[in-house]
Amino acid sequence: MDGGTYTLVLERTSDGTVEIGALGERSLPAGWYAYTGSALGPGGFSRVDRHRAVATGENTARHWHIDYLLGDPSTSVDAVVTTEADVECGVAERLLDAGDAVPGFGCSDCRCRSHLVRREDRDALVATVERAHERAVEA
């Protein structure tokens, strides 16, 4: 498999409102976030490289909800967890209990409540993301 599922661990260094495309404005406080997405299409995990380019300002195109968040100057990519399996929604669902979900974010093409959660503690969030990937693959 050339792709699979990924979760970006993001840091927001300041509180603020971000315009998230068709979702509209969302108030997103400073803290740590986990966004889960799919890299099953052409290019596979190169989608993660594209996300990093959006976060650094090298790419200004906005196609998905995550592009708008990454395009905000107070948001950066801290870590990435990947799994070579199609378990995007399974991982996203497991993360809902890990923090505060941002309703409707990143899930316009599925029935999930959200693919973005926020938590105060980075290390606890990363550990939860890693467990969610492992458990989704085992399921």
WOMOLIN-V528142 format. One record per backbone hydrogen bond with DSSP energy under -1.0 kcal/mol. CO is the residue of the C=O (numbers start at 1). NH is the residue of the N-H. E is the energy in kcal/mol with one decimal. If there is no record, write none. Layout:
co = (CO,CO)
nh = (NH,NH)
e = (E,E)
//
This chain:
co = (2,4,5,6,7,8,9,9,10,11,12,16,18,20,21,24,26,31,32,33,34,35,37,41,43,44,45,46,47,48,49,50,51,52,53,53,65,66,67,69,72,74,76,79,81,83,83,85,87,88,89,90,91,95,100,102,105,107,113,115,116,117,118,119,121,122,123,124,125,126,127,128,129,130,131,132,133,134,135)
nh = (45,39,83,37,81,35,78,79,33,76,31,28,26,23,24,20,18,12,119,10,117,8,6,44,46,47,48,50,51,52,53,54,55,56,58,59,69,70,71,72,75,13,11,9,7,5,85,87,91,92,93,94,95,98,118,105,115,110,104,36,102,34,100,32,125,126,127,128,129,130,131,132,133,134,135,136,137,138,139)
e = (-1.1,-3.6,-2.4,-2.7,-2.4,-2.4,-3.3,-1.5,-2.6,-2.1,-2.2,-3.4,-2.2,-2.2,-1.4,-2.6,-2.8,-3.0,-3.1,-3.1,-1.9,-2.9,-2.3,-2.1,-2.3,-1.7,-1.5,-1.9,-2.3,-2.3,-2.1,-2.0,-2.4,-1.7,-1.6,-1.6,-1.4,-3.0,-1.7,-1.2,-2.2,-2.4,-2.5,-3.2,-2.5,-2.7,-2.0,-1.5,-2.7,-2.6,-2.6,-1.7,-1.6,-1.8,-2.2,-1.9,-2.6,-1.3,-2.9,-2.2,-2.4,-2.4,-2.5,-2.2,-1.9,-2.8,-2.2,-2.0,-2.5,-2.5,-2.2,-2.4,-2.2,-2.1,-2.9,-2.1,-1.8,-1.8,-1.6)
//
